[in-house]
Amino acid sequence: MKCVNCNMEIPSDSGFCQYCGEKIVVSVPVEQNNNNNALITVLIIIIMVLICICFYFGIEYSEAKTQNDFFDKSAGIVIDNKTKYYHTYNCEIFQNTDKSFWIYNVEWAKQEGYKPCSKCH
């Protein structure tokens, strides 16, 4: 390593130049700073993309939940199994049936004598 003041060759672990007494300051090479800056930039971009993805799926989930809640409150699924109950889409009884079914407005199902299923309502 060379002293920046007198340009004499000095040991690389020197704190001062042994010829002129100049304090030796070890600086970080510019290449390493550029590599760190590039890494930081890439990490910031990745984080921003992840935030956008989470935001998008959060909105999608919210909209789907709203639609499902509306469907569960407004529609009654009547299975052709001779019972007088109506179900929601996620009801295990409905999900496990191989029978045909009808989807009615809940108010109409009640007028026709159907009652809410105890497992899903």
N, C-alpha and C positions, 0 to 999 in steps of 0.2 A: 504494500500500500504506500502511496506517496502523500507527503504533507502538502496541503493546498496552499500554504504560505511560501515555503522555500523549495518545494518540489523534490525534496530528498526522500529516499526510500526509508521507510520506518516499519517496525513490526506491526502487524494488523491488529494486535490487541492493545496498542498504545493509547493512553489518555491524553498525552502531550507529545509534541515533536521533540525528540532529543537533541535536535540541532538548533532550532529557533525558539522553542518553548511554546509554540502555537497550540491551543487546545484543539484536540481532534474530536470532531463531531461526526459520528457515523450516521449517514442518512439512508433512508429506505429507498431502494432503486425505484424509479418511476414505473417500470414494468410491473412490479408487485402491486403498486397502488392501482394501476389500471386493471389488473386482474381482480383485485378486491372490489373495485367499482363495478366491473362487469358482473361479478358474482352477486353483489348487492342488487343490481338492476334486475337480473334474472329472478332472484328471490322475490323482489317486489312485484314483478309481473305475475309470477306464479300465485302469489298470495291474492292479488287482485282478481285473477281468473277464478280462483277457488271461491272468493267472496261472491262474485257474479253468479257462479253456478249454484251456490247455496241460496242466494236470493231468488233465482229463477225457480228452483225446486220448492222453495218456501211458498212462493205465490201459487205454483201449480197445486201443491198440497192443500193450500187454503181454499182455492176454487173448487177442487174435487170434494173436500169436506163439506163445503156449503151445498154443493149439488146433492151429495149423499144425504145430508141432513134433511134437505127439502124433500127428496124422494121418500125417505123413511117416514116423514111426517104426513106426506100427501098421498102416497100410494100404498095400497094393500094388495099383497099377493095372495090369491086364493088358490090353494092346491086342490086338484080334483081327487080328493081322498075321503069325501063324504063327511068331513068335519066342518064345523061352522066357525073356523078361525081364519084370520088373515095374518100375514107375516111380513117382515121386512126382508130385503134382499139378502142380508147377512145372517139371517136366522138359520141355525143348524138344521132345523126341520126342513126348511125350503132347500137348503144346499144339498141335503142328502136324499132328496126325493127323485124318483124317476117318473113321476106322474106328470100329466099336463097341468098347466096352471093358467090363471087369468090375473091380469093386473087391473085393479079398480081404484077409483078415488076412494079414500078412506071413508068419507061421508056416505057414499053409495053403498060400500060394503056393510057399514053399520045399519043402514036402512034395510038392507037385504037380510039382516039377522046375523051377520058375521061379527065375531068378537076378536079383540086383539089377542094374539098368541102370548101366553105367559112367559115364554122363553125369550122373546125378542121385544116385548113392549113393557 
